[in-house]
Amino acid sequence: MALTTATAVINLSALKHNLAQIKALAPTSKVLAVLKANAYGHGLERIAQALFSEQSEDTNNGDCSVKADAIAVARIDEALALRSSGITQPIVLLEGFFDNEDLSIIAAHNLQTVVHNQQQLDAILVAKLTLPLKVWLKIDTGMHRLGINPEQFSYFYQQLNASKNVQEGIILMSHLGCADDKVSESTAAQISLFESITQGCEEERTLANSAGVCVWPTSHYQWIRPGLLLYGISPLPFEKTVIKTSNDVQPVMTLKSSLIAVRELAAGESVGYGNAWQSKENTVIGIVAIGYGDGYPRHAKNGTPVLVNERRVPLVGRVSMDMITVDLGINAKDQVGDVVTLWGEQLSVAEIAQCATTIPYELLCNITRRVQITLSA
Ligand SMILES: *Cc1c(COP(=O)(O)O)cnc(C)c1O
């Protein structure tokens, strides 16, 4: 007996396919592929290599010649891991540096940094660097998270532009807070504010995340910054009708495990911790080797769909650390060892996220270390 334990199967040709779809949506923009948080749980180095390679394992799915233009991460350690794995392409630190000492590391490893506050500007101006840095200047256009205020723009731009520590070609950047809302007035306002602040400045610009790529063509500019969409998940709310283009992506991760027990349950008996679910009738339940210790959401409600032998069956009872229980139904023929799909192909992680009152981003990032990562054949 050799059962599949919790495994994230990664489909690199789906990744390439998604990249091609994204490029088709924004044909004149370069792609800054967002790989923070272990490439949204997909495995940082493997995803980076695939995004820059000529070929993927399987060439019958997607255009394998498409490549990303640069990678974005959130922490310097993520960037250094990429450099150690041999990635030589441009890497951008989306939040910039957190420690002035990091500037020499950034220069030595040829990383690019966002500048979003006065402390970062001051550190750059006084640093003793052997090579000038490539800088992305972040402006707050209404999300009020990171970025300098609009009225600080000319000062920051002039200071950076005049510094011998900064390369020519400062990229101007902002971030959209509500781009997944197709009728959002605040997105329209952010785009027009960004436009007016940066008007007349002959620099490249970037504004769009995945949702911007899908629904706000005027946010595309010279660089788009897709994350979720690369991994084959629509950034638009699951319950809303998704636009065709975001349906054309394919999930890169399929999370699987297997049935490790199949048992009969009489009407009125309950399952799992706290007796949280009781069967109304005689049935057969399946025990699946995956739980919150693997990253399956503990708050997934009763009825959350699980795929057993291509059939949607409901999750019942509480999610445990290492196991979940599903109601296979009285006539079930499923057996120990049968493969179970938790999300991915045939079952969107967005639907599971909705059942757990969270977002697909969180579920993907929560995949834990004990989940095996394998490449799809
Ligand atoms: C994470 C992030 C993105 C990517 O967002 P998605 O919604 O996953 O496309 C883009 N830009 C910035 C600044 C980010 O932090």
Ligand as a Chemical Component Dictionary entry (heavy atoms), coordinates in Angstrom:
data_LIG
# 
_chem_comp.id                   LIG 
_chem_comp.type                 NON-POLYMER 
_chem_comp.pdbx_formal_charge   0 
_chem_comp.three_letter_code    LIG 
# 
loop_
_chem_comp_atom.comp_id 
_chem_comp_atom.atom_id 
_chem_comp_atom.alt_atom_id 
_chem_comp_atom.type_symbol 
_chem_comp_atom.charge 
_chem_comp_atom.model_Cartn_x 
_chem_comp_atom.model_Cartn_y 
_chem_comp_atom.model_Cartn_z 
_chem_comp_atom.pdbx_ordinal 
LIG C1 C1 C 0 0.925  41.382 -4.417 1  
LIG C2 C2 C 0 1.043  42.549 -5.289 2  
LIG C3 C3 C 0 0.646  42.487 -6.639 3  
LIG C4 C4 C 0 -0.030 41.275 -7.238 4  
LIG O1 O1 O 0 -1.390 41.235 -6.852 5  
LIG P1 P1 P 0 -2.401 40.173 -7.483 6  
LIG O2 O2 O 0 -3.712 40.598 -6.991 7  
LIG O3 O3 O 0 -1.990 38.833 -6.943 8  
LIG O4 O4 O 0 -2.234 40.254 -8.941 9  
LIG C5 C5 C 0 0.883  43.595 -7.432 10 
LIG N1 N1 N 0 1.468  44.708 -6.934 11 
LIG C6 C6 C 0 1.827  44.812 -5.640 12 
LIG C7 C7 C 0 2.457  46.055 -5.147 13 
LIG C8 C8 C 0 1.617  43.750 -4.779 14 
LIG O5 O5 O 0 1.980  43.857 -3.491 15 
# 
loop_
_chem_comp_bond.comp_id 
_chem_comp_bond.atom_id_1 
_chem_comp_bond.atom_id_2 
_chem_comp_bond.value_order 
_chem_comp_bond.pdbx_ordinal 
LIG C1 C2 SING 1  
LIG C2 C3 SING 2  
LIG C2 C8 DOUB 3  
LIG C3 C4 SING 4  
LIG C3 C5 DOUB 5  
LIG C4 O1 SING 6  
LIG O1 P1 SING 7  
LIG P1 O2 DOUB 8  
LIG P1 O3 SING 9  
LIG P1 O4 SING 10 
LIG C5 N1 SING 11 
LIG N1 C6 DOUB 12 
LIG C6 C7 SING 13 
LIG C6 C8 SING 14 
LIG C8 O5 SING 15 
# 
